[in-house]
Amino acid sequence: MRKIPTGAFVALALALAVGLATAVSPFASSSPDGLETVAGDKRFLDEGKLAGVQKDSPIPDYAFPGIENERVATGAAGFVGTLAVFAIGFGLAWVLRRRDPAPGGGGAAAA
Amino acid sequence: MIDLPIALHIPDGFLSGGVALACGLLAVVAVAYGLRVANVELDEARVPLLGVLAAFIFAAQMLNFPIAGGTSGHFLGATLAAVLLGPWLACLVMAVVIAVQAFAFADGGISALGANVLNMGVLGALLAGLAVGAAMKVVPHRRGAFLAVVGVVSWLAVMTGAAATSLELALSDTIPLATSLPPMLGVHALIGIGEAVITAAAVSAVLVSRPDLVALAPEELKRPPAAPAARPVGGEALT
């Protein structure tokens, strides 16, 4: 059953994702999360380190570089990141998709 | 100490080389199988769905919600991905999200990438694939029952990931299992409730708008309700 077309569904879902990442994530809790809390309590948090390539990561710690206001920097990171993940996921899926024989196109009949 | 964004993601330095490698191999096998499955199952119409699901999970993972004791948690999404796309394509989606987080946002380690994909993606996705299928053999094929199953399974998926993380930390001689497991499970029991609520709400929204896109939903829920009058399916038609 298709109550709404795929294009509209994807557009709505993407708008929701981008909206959440841009407008809501700046107000998300900044308390240490589950693993971080346990690592802090049990004194192994300091063993964590950044890998070499991560020191050059484009948007470290979800703060868009060059923006002073923390909330704006987080929102910008969320906006860019969500669209980038969409593009990568879409691109990967496009490359991997099932190739159905072109309808009426090529001469080679499906076995 | 540098300000390290952990966000449930294991950073480099927590796991030994051997454990990181073993987790990496398991993650690679699962993702490689996901690539194979995509070639068979991923029709053109669902290409944008995979992209938007990855985007949604990325966005939702940024939304840390406060739980008890000055701790926060966030949505993981493996169960949601598995319910919508099936477990193997879900492994792909989670690998995309977690790899972008590690490389672009310095969230989660690079050598620990395999472990993070395993803990937050593969284990939950495969558990969801098995458990939702098994549960729908015994519960009624109704919307509410299906959503309840999805919620419970997503909670279990979070707990499984937390237990796996503790086990990996113990095998790495970072912290004994007996020390890390109780607090990890305690914290994640609460995070899992958030996971269950968000997953059930998201699946419910897709069931309302495009039930055909919910891969693990029973067939009855994917069809319009007013289809050829109530035809008993299997042994399972009556309330």
Boltz contact constraints between the chains, C-beta under 6 A:
constraints:
  - contact:
      token1: [A, 1]
      token2: [B, 211]
      max_distance: 6.0
  - contact:
      token1: [A, 1]
      token2: [B, 212]
      max_distance: 6.0
  - contact:
      token1: [A, 1]
      token2: [B, 224]
      max_distance: 6.0
  - contact:
      token1: [A, 3]
      token2: [B, 209]
      max_distance: 6.0
  - contact:
      token1: [A, 4]
      token2: [B, 209]
      max_distance: 6.0
  - contact:
      token1: [A, 6]
      token2: [B, 45]
      max_distance: 6.0
  - contact:
      token1: [A, 9]
      token2: [B, 210]
      max_distance: 6.0
  - contact:
      token1: [A, 10]
      token2: [B, 48]
      max_distance: 6.0
  - contact:
      token1: [A, 10]
      token2: [B, 52]
      max_distance: 6.0
  - contact:
      token1: [A, 13]
      token2: [B, 52]
      max_distance: 6.0
  - contact:
      token1: [A, 13]
      token2: [B, 56]
      max_distance: 6.0
  - contact:
      token1: [A, 14]
      token2: [B, 52]
      max_distance: 6.0
  - contact:
      token1: [A, 14]
      token2: [B, 55]
      max_distance: 6.0
  - contact:
      token1: [A, 17]
      token2: [B, 55]
      max_distance: 6.0
  - contact:
      token1: [A, 17]
      token2: [B, 56]
      max_distance: 6.0
  - contact:
      token1: [A, 17]
      token2: [B, 59]
      max_distance: 6.0
  - contact:
      token1: [A, 20]
      token2: [B, 59]
      max_distance: 6.0
  - contact:
      token1: [A, 21]
      token2: [B, 59]
      max_distance: 6.0
  - contact:
      token1: [A, 21]
      token2: [B, 62]
      max_distance: 6.0
  - contact:
      token1: [A, 24]
      token2: [B, 63]
      max_distance: 6.0
  - contact:
      token1: [A, 25]
      token2: [B, 62]
      max_distance: 6.0
  - contact:
      token1: [A, 25]
      token2: [B, 63]
      max_distance: 6.0
  - contact:
      token1: [A, 28]
      token2: [B, 63]
      max_distance: 6.0
  - contact:
      token1: [A, 28]
      token2: [B, 64]
      max_distance: 6.0
  - contact:
      token1: [A, 29]
      token2: [B, 64]
      max_distance: 6.0
  - contact:
      token1: [A, 29]
      token2: [B, 65]
      max_distance: 6.0
  - contact:
      token1: [A, 29]
      token2: [B, 66]
      max_distance: 6.0
  - contact:
      token1: [A, 29]
      token2: [B, 72]
      max_distance: 6.0
  - contact:
      token1: [A, 31]
      token2: [B, 66]
      max_distance: 6.0
  - contact:
      token1: [A, 31]
      token2: [B, 70]
      max_distance: 6.0
  - contact:
      token1: [A, 31]
      token2: [B, 71]
      max_distance: 6.0
  - contact:
      token1: [A, 31]
      token2: [B, 72]
      max_distance: 6.0
  - contact:
      token1: [A, 33]
      token2: [B, 7]
      max_distance: 6.0
  - contact:
      token1: [A, 33]
      token2: [B, 8]
      max_distance: 6.0
  - contact:
      token1: [A, 33]
      token2: [B, 72]
      max_distance: 6.0
  - contact:
      token1: [A, 33]
      token2: [B, 73]
      max_distance: 6.0
  - contact:
      token1: [A, 34]
      token2: [B, 8]
      max_distance: 6.0
  - contact:
      token1: [A, 34]
      token2: [B, 73]
      max_distance: 6.0
  - contact:
      token1: [A, 34]
      token2: [B, 187]
      max_distance: 6.0
  - contact:
      token1: [A, 34]
      token2: [B, 188]
      max_distance: 6.0
  - contact:
      token1: [A, 34]
      token2: [B, 191]
      max_distance: 6.0
  - contact:
      token1: [A, 35]
      token2: [B, 6]
      max_distance: 6.0
  - contact:
      token1: [A, 35]
      token2: [B, 8]
      max_distance: 6.0
  - contact:
      token1: [A, 36]
      token2: [B, 6]
      max_distance: 6.0
  - contact:
      token1: [A, 37]
      token2: [B, 71]
      max_distance: 6.0
  - contact:
      token1: [A, 38]
      token2: [B, 183]
      max_distance: 6.0
  - contact:
      token1: [A, 38]
      token2: [B, 184]
      max_distance: 6.0
  - contact:
      token1: [A, 42]
      token2: [B, 175]
      max_distance: 6.0
  - contact:
      token1: [A, 42]
      token2: [B, 179]
      max_distance: 6.0
  - contact:
      token1: [A, 44]
      token2: [B, 174]
      max_distance: 6.0
  - contact:
      token1: [A, 44]
      token2: [B, 175]
      max_distance: 6.0
  - contact:
      token1: [A, 46]
      token2: [B, 1]
      max_distance: 6.0
  - contact:
      token1: [A, 47]
      token2: [B, 13]
      max_distance: 6.0
  - contact:
      token1: [A, 47]
      token2: [B, 14]
      max_distance: 6.0
  - contact:
      token1: [A, 48]
      token2: [B, 4]
      max_distance: 6.0
  - contact:
      token1: [A, 48]
      token2: [B, 11]
      max_distance: 6.0
  - contact:
      token1: [A, 48]
      token2: [B, 13]
      max_distance: 6.0
  - contact:
      token1: [A, 48]
      token2: [B, 14]
      max_distance: 6.0
  - contact:
      token1: [A, 49]
      token2: [B, 12]
      max_distance: 6.0
  - contact:
      token1: [A, 49]
      token2: [B, 13]
      max_distance: 6.0
  - contact:
      token1: [A, 50]
      token2: [B, 106]
      max_distance: 6.0
  - contact:
      token1: [A, 51]
      token2: [B, 12]
      max_distance: 6.0
  - contact:
      token1: [A, 51]
      token2: [B, 109]
      max_distance: 6.0
  - contact:
      token1: [A, 51]
      token2: [B, 110]
      max_distance: 6.0
  - contact:
      token1: [A, 54]
      token2: [B, 106]
      max_distance: 6.0
  - contact:
      token1: [A, 57]
      token2: [B, 104]
      max_distance: 6.0
  - contact:
      token1: [A, 57]
      token2: [B, 106]
      max_distance: 6.0
  - contact:
      token1: [A, 58]
      token2: [B, 104]
      max_distance: 6.0
  - contact:
      token1: [A, 59]
      token2: [B, 104]
      max_distance: 6.0
  - contact:
      token1: [A, 59]
      token2: [B, 105]
      max_distance: 6.0
  - contact:
      token1: [A, 60]
      token2: [B, 106]
      max_distance: 6.0
  - contact:
      token1: [A, 61]
      token2: [B, 5]
      max_distance: 6.0
  - contact:
      token1: [A, 62]
      token2: [B, 105]
      max_distance: 6.0
  - contact:
      token1: [A, 78]
      token2: [B, 62]
      max_distance: 6.0
  - contact:
      token1: [A, 82]
      token2: [B, 55]
      max_distance: 6.0
  - contact:
      token1: [A, 82]
      token2: [B, 58]
      max_distance: 6.0
  - contact:
      token1: [A, 82]
      token2: [B, 59]
      max_distance: 6.0
  - contact:
      token1: [A, 85]
      token2: [B, 54]
      max_distance: 6.0
  - contact:
      token1: [A, 85]
      token2: [B, 55]
      max_distance: 6.0
  - contact:
      token1: [A, 85]
      token2: [B, 58]
      max_distance: 6.0
  - contact:
      token1: [A, 85]
      token2: [B, 100]
      max_distance: 6.0
  - contact:
      token1: [A, 86]
      token2: [B, 51]
      max_distance: 6.0
  - contact:
      token1: [A, 86]
      token2: [B, 55]
      max_distance: 6.0
  - contact:
      token1: [A, 88]
      token2: [B, 96]
      max_distance: 6.0
  - contact:
      token1: [A, 89]
      token2: [B, 50]
      max_distance: 6.0
  - contact:
      token1: [A, 89]
      token2: [B, 51]
      max_distance: 6.0
  - contact:
      token1: [A, 89]
      token2: [B, 54]
      max_distance: 6.0
  - contact:
      token1: [A, 89]
      token2: [B, 96]
      max_distance: 6.0
  - contact:
      token1: [A, 90]
      token2: [B, 48]
      max_distance: 6.0
  - contact:
      token1: [A, 90]
      token2: [B, 51]
      max_distance: 6.0
  - contact:
      token1: [A, 93]
      token2: [B, 47]
      max_distance: 6.0
  - contact:
      token1: [A, 93]
      token2: [B, 50]
      max_distance: 6.0
  - contact:
      token1: [A, 94]
      token2: [B, 47]
      max_distance: 6.0
  - contact:
      token1: [A, 96]
      token2: [B, 38]
      max_distance: 6.0
  - contact:
      token1: [A, 97]
      token2: [B, 42]
      max_distance: 6.0
  - contact:
      token1: [A, 97]
      token2: [B, 44]
      max_distance: 6.0
  - contact:
      token1: [A, 97]
      token2: [B, 47]
      max_distance: 6.0
  - contact:
      token1: [A, 98]
      token2: [B, 42]
      max_distance: 6.0
  - contact:
      token1: [A, 98]
      token2: [B, 43]
      max_distance: 6.0
